[in-house]
Amino acid sequence: MATTKPVWNLANAVTMARVLMVPVVLVVLVVGESDLSRWVAAGLFTLAAATDKLDGYLARRLGQVTDWGKLLDPIADKALIGGSLITLSALGEIPWWITVVVLARELGITVMRLAVLKYVVIAASPGGKLKTVLQSVGIGIFLLPLDSLPGVVTVLAWIVLIAAVVVTVVTGIDYLRRGLALRGSTA
């Protein structure tokens, strides 16, 4: 008789906390009109992004890996990144084309991964991990009160965000190539 691991464990609690932080970040960003609210939004975003590694580490270290956690973790990531990009675009702080490119890639690769799932699980590549870091850092900087900071911070924000978009597109093409090769080899 197979035993199942309980869904509610420390690793999944961290993931769930990350999911619950997403609307808080977005509300603080939209409702707040002060430098303090931008610092709070950026701090909460950074905390949520940083816990992405923590939940995976805890799950593996404590033997708490569950199917629910495997499903919820990427949802939390995409909600945090996607929600923040949409909100920043709606506020006119970053162009919509950046949000559309990133979200189209994320959606496309998710659909592709699901399409080949019965054959193989496509793990995150080093480039995919770099993409996540660049997106998180770039968005995190854009959440700061840039008008109150030295101009070099805004320049840095743009450099990191554009680098994130480039890596997002390049890794998206790589994942697509790998997925098509896997699909072709199993057909």
BELJO-V390287 format. One line per field, one symbol per residue. ss: DSSP state (H for helix, E for strand, L for the rest). burial: # if it has 24 or more other ideal C-beta (glycine too) atoms within 12 Angstrom, else .. A space follows every 10 residues. Layout:
ss=???
burial=???
This chain:
ss=LLLLLLLLLH HHHHHHHHHH HHHHHHHHHH HLLLHHHHHH HHHHHHHHHH HHHHHHHHHH HLLLLLHHHH HHHHHHHHHH HHHHHHHHHH LLLLLHHHHH HHHHHHHHHH HHHHHHLLLL LLLLLHHHHH HHHHHHHHHH HHHLLHHHLL HHHHHHHHHH HHHHHHHHHH HHHHHHHHHH HHHHHHL
burial=.........# #########. ##.###.##. ......##.# ##.####### ##.###.##. ...###.### .###.##### #########. #.##...##. ###.##..## .##..#.... .#....##.. ########## ######.... ......#..# ##.######. ##.###.##. .......
